[in-house]
């Protein structure tokens, strides 16, 4: 048996989480090894760090949101996002369930917790505030980390709201805290995170990148068809995610977590497992980033996004995955 090719993926998240569940599933089921790959996920302090490392060649690919690379593109970074990870925006604002703060307009003068001041969620939070007629400033945002520390900051009133990402919220809800959402008025259904490959890595390992994307698509399908088995694979990677007094309660919580804002839920048609970048949508996303001062140059969607690797994935036997 031929040796597997090392393939490093740099995540924009600080710790293993449900947002990387497709990678855990693909690894467990041998989808990566089928492509000749030995995949390693490395986690990062924030999206900015992950982007810098993936773009500089420390990793073969990255899985993170767009903002930091768009800013880096203006300064000479080169690469593209080749696969949307989600079908909706990764970021939104949350308040405690039952809070009087239910709309963006009600956030005026309030404190909003973020993972750190390098988080990609800041851009979307500021855009949500501007759309509500509020001029955002850094004094509104408070670094609160993730998980228990973010929950405590919200529950104790240190902050009035949180601005995190989908997997960050699902982990907090897993712990028993319920929240209500304030979404971006125009970006809710626009993807904001994808698989990134630097220009140099694309040239050096194109075949590996195609195989990695094919394995991720297969893992998405498996998770849609076999939810309980996917939860158990997730627990094996993140044992702390298994919470509940009884096995039945644990499974219920696990299904809720990996199903949280799931872009590929049970019943997703096979031909929707590999969505392509819609350049009109991502051009609008770029306009939001430009308004926030992320960049000033004339950058178009085709500079940052591409569907070319998807074009070479080929057919996938979804019927075999369903069995």
C-alpha positions in Angstrom: 0.0 0.0 0.0 1.4 3.4 -1.0 2.3 5.8 1.7 -0.3 8.6 2.3 0.6 12.1 1.4 0.6 14.5 4.4 -2.0 17.2 4.0 -2.3 20.0 6.6 -5.5 22.0 7.0 -5.3 25.2 9.0 -8.6 26.0 10.8 -9.7 29.5 11.8 -11.1 28.1 15.1 -9.1 27.9 18.3 -10.2 24.4 19.3 -11.9 21.3 17.8 -15.6 21.9 17.3 -18.7 20.8 15.4 -17.7 23.1 12.5 -15.0 20.6 11.6 -17.2 17.5 11.9 -17.0 16.8 8.2 -13.2 16.5 8.5 -13.5 14.1 11.4 -16.1 12.0 9.5 -14.0 11.9 6.4 -10.9 10.8 8.4 -12.8 8.1 10.3 -14.5 6.6 7.3 -11.3 6.5 5.2 -12.4 9.1 2.6 -9.1 10.9 2.9 -7.0 7.8 2.7 -9.1 6.8 -0.3 -7.6 9.9 -1.9 -4.1 9.1 -0.7 -4.1 11.8 2.0 -3.2 11.8 5.7 -5.0 14.9 6.9 -4.0 16.9 9.9 -6.0 19.8 11.3 -4.2 22.6 13.1 -6.2 25.1 15.0 -5.5 28.9 15.3 -6.0 31.8 17.7 -8.3 33.4 15.1 -9.0 33.8 11.4 -6.2 36.3 10.9 -3.6 33.9 12.2 -5.0 31.0 10.2 -5.0 33.0 7.0 -1.4 34.2 7.4 -0.2 30.6 8.0 -2.1 29.0 5.2 -1.2 31.8 2.7 2.5 31.5 3.7 2.8 27.8 3.1 2.6 26.5 6.7 -0.5 24.5 5.6 -1.7 23.0 2.4 -5.2 24.4 2.8 -7.3 26.5 5.2 -10.8 26.4 6.5 -11.8 29.9 7.6 -13.9 33.0 6.8 -13.0 35.4 4.0 -12.2 38.7 5.7 -8.6 38.3 6.6 -7.6 37.0 3.2 -9.4 39.8 1.4 -7.4 42.3 3.5 -4.2 40.3 2.7 -5.0 40.2 -1.0 -4.6 43.9 -1.2 -1.2 43.5 0.4 0.0 40.8 -1.9 -1.4 37.5 -0.6 -2.5 35.2 -3.3 -4.8 32.2 -3.4 -8.5 31.5 -3.6 -11.4 29.9 -1.8 -12.5 26.8 -3.8 -15.4 25.3 -1.8 -18.1 27.0 0.3 -18.2 25.3 3.7 -21.7 26.7 4.5 -24.7 28.1 2.7 -25.4 30.9 5.1 -23.4 33.5 6.9 -21.1 32.1 9.6 -21.5 35.1 11.9 -24.4 36.8 13.7 -25.3 38.5 17.0 -26.9 36.7 19.9 -28.6 37.8 23.1 -30.0 35.8 26.0 -33.4 34.1 25.3 -36.0 36.5 26.7 -33.7 39.5 26.6 -35.4 42.8 25.7 -32.7 43.2 23.1 -34.3 41.6 20.1 -33.3 43.9 17.2 -30.1 45.5 16.0 -31.5 48.9 16.7 -31.7 48.0 20.4 -27.9 47.4 20.5 -27.1 51.1 20.6 -24.9 51.8 23.6 -24.6 48.1 24.5 -21.5 45.9 24.9 -21.0 43.0 22.5 -18.7 40.1 23.3 -16.3 38.7 20.7 -13.8 35.9 20.8 -10.9 38.4 20.3 -10.3 41.6 18.5 -9.0 39.7 15.5 -12.2 37.7 15.0 -13.9 37.8 11.6 -17.2 38.2 13.4 -16.3 41.9 14.1 -16.8 42.8 10.4 -20.3 41.4 10.3 -21.3 42.7 13.7 -20.3 46.2 12.6 -22.2 45.8 9.4 -25.3 44.7 11.3 -25.0 47.8 13.5 -24.5 50.2 10.5 -27.6 48.7 8.8 -29.5 49.6 12.0 -28.3 53.2 11.9 -25.7 52.7 14.7 -22.1 53.9 14.2 -19.9 51.1 15.6 -16.7 51.7 17.4 -14.2 49.4 19.0 -15.3 50.4 22.5 -18.6 48.5 21.9 -16.7 45.2 21.6 -15.3 43.2 24.5 -13.0 40.1 24.1 -14.7 37.2 26.0 -13.2 34.1 24.4 -15.4 31.1 23.6 -17.3 28.4 25.4 -17.7 28.8 29.2 -16.0 32.3 29.3 -18.3 33.7 26.6 -21.4 32.2 28.3 -20.4 33.7 31.7 -19.8 37.1 30.2 -23.3 37.1 28.7 -25.1 35.6 31.8 -23.4 38.0 34.2 -24.1 41.1 32.2 -20.5 41.8 31.4 -21.7 42.0 27.8 -25.2 42.5 26.5 -24.8 40.4 23.4 -22.3 38.0 21.7 -20.9 38.1 18.2 -19.5 34.6 17.6 -19.8 32.0 14.8 -22.2 29.1 14.3 -20.1 26.3 16.0 -19.3 28.7 18.9 -23.0 29.3 19.5 -23.8 25.6 19.2 -21.3 24.7 21.9 -22.8 27.3 24.3 -26.4 26.0 23.6 -25.1 22.5 24.2 -24.2 23.6 27.7 -27.8 24.5 28.3 -28.0 28.3 27.6 -30.6 29.4 25.1 -30.2 32.5 23.0 -32.0 34.5 20.4 -30.5 35.7 17.1 -30.0 39.0 15.4 -29.0 38.2 11.8 -27.5 40.4 9.1 -30.4 41.8 7.0 -28.8 40.9 3.7 -26.0 38.4 4.3 -27.9 35.7 6.1 -28.0 33.3 3.2 -24.5 34.2 1.8 -21.7 31.8 2.6 -18.8 33.3 4.6 -16.3 30.5 5.1 -14.6 28.2 2.7 -11.7 26.0 1.8 -8.8 28.2 1.0 -5.7 27.2 -1.1 -2.7 29.5 -1.7 -1.5 30.1 -5.2 1.7 28.3 -4.5 -0.1 25.3 -2.9 -2.6 25.1 -5.8 0.3 24.7 -8.3 2.2 22.2 -6.1 -0.7 20.0 -5.0 -3.6 20.4 -7.2 -4.5 16.7 -7.3 -4.4 16.5 -3.5 -6.7 19.5 -3.2 -9.3 17.9 -5.6 -9.1 14.7 -3.5 -9.6 16.7 -0.2 -12.7 18.5 -1.6 -14.1 15.2 -2.9 -13.7 13.6 0.5 -15.4 16.6 2.2 -18.4 16.3 -0.1 -18.7 12.6 0.7 -18.5 13.3 4.4 -21.3 15.9 4.1 -23.5 13.3 2.4 -22.7 10.7 5.1 -23.6 13.2 7.9 -26.9 13.9 6.2 -27.7 10.2 5.8 -26.3 8.8 9.0 -26.8 11.4 11.8 -26.3 9.2 14.8 -23.2 7.6 13.5 -21.8 11.1 12.7 -22.5 12.3 16.2 -20.5 9.3 17.6 -17.5 10.2 15.3 -17.7 13.8 16.5 -17.7 12.7 20.2 -14.6 10.6 19.6 -12.8 13.7 18.5 -14.4 16.1 21.0 -15.3 14.0 24.1 -16.3 17.1 26.0 -19.2 17.5 23.6 -21.0 14.5 25.0 -23.2 16.0 27.6 -26.4 14.7 29.2 -27.6 12.6 32.1 -28.6 9.6 30.0 -27.4 8.1 26.7 -30.7 9.2 25.2 -30.2 12.8 26.4 -26.6 12.8 25.2 -27.7 11.7 21.7 -30.4 14.3 21.6 -27.9 17.0 22.5 -25.4 15.7 20.0 -27.8 15.6 17.2 -28.9 19.2 18.0 -25.3 20.4 18.0 -24.2 18.9 14.7 -27.6 19.9 13.3 -27.2 23.5 14.5 -27.7 25.8 11.4 -26.6 22.8 9.4 -26.3 23.8 5.7 -26.6 20.1 4.6 -29.4 18.6 6.8 -31.1 15.2 6.2 -33.0 15.4 2.9 -30.5 17.6 1.1 -30.5 16.5 -2.5 -27.3 14.9 -3.7 -26.7 17.7 -6.3 -26.7 20.3 -3.5 -23.9 18.7 -1.5 -21.3 20.7 -3.5 -22.7 24.3 -3.9 -20.7 26.6 -6.1 -19.7 30.1 -5.3 -22.3 32.6 -6.7 -20.2 35.5 -7.8 -23.1 38.0 -7.4 -23.5 37.0 -3.8 -19.9 37.1 -2.9 -19.4 40.4 -4.7 -22.0 41.8 -2.4 -20.1 40.3 0.6 -17.0 42.1 -0.7 -18.9 45.4 -0.8 -19.7 44.9 2.9 -16.0 44.3 3.7 -15.0 47.3 1.7 -17.5 49.5 3.6 -16.0 48.3 6.8 -12.5 49.3 5.7 -11.2 45.8 5.3 -9.7 46.8 1.9 -9.8 49.8 -0.5 -8.6 48.3 -3.8 -10.8 47.2 -6.7 -11.2 43.5 -5.8 -13.7 41.3 -7.6 -15.2 38.0 -6.7 -13.1 36.2 -9.3 -9.9 37.4 -7.6 -10.9 35.7 -4.3 -13.2 32.7 -5.3 -13.1 29.9 -7.8 -15.2 26.9 -8.8 -12.4 25.3 -10.8 -11.5 22.5 -8.4 -15.2 21.6 -8.0 -15.3 21.2 -11.8 -12.7 18.4 -11.5 -14.1 16.5 -8.6 -16.1 14.2 -10.9 -19.0 12.0 -10.0 -19.6 10.7 -6.5 -21.6 7.5 -5.7 -24.0 8.9 -3.2 -26.1 5.8 -3.3 -23.1 3.8 -1.8 -22.8 6.4 0.9 -26.4 6.1 1.9 -26.1 2.3 2.6 
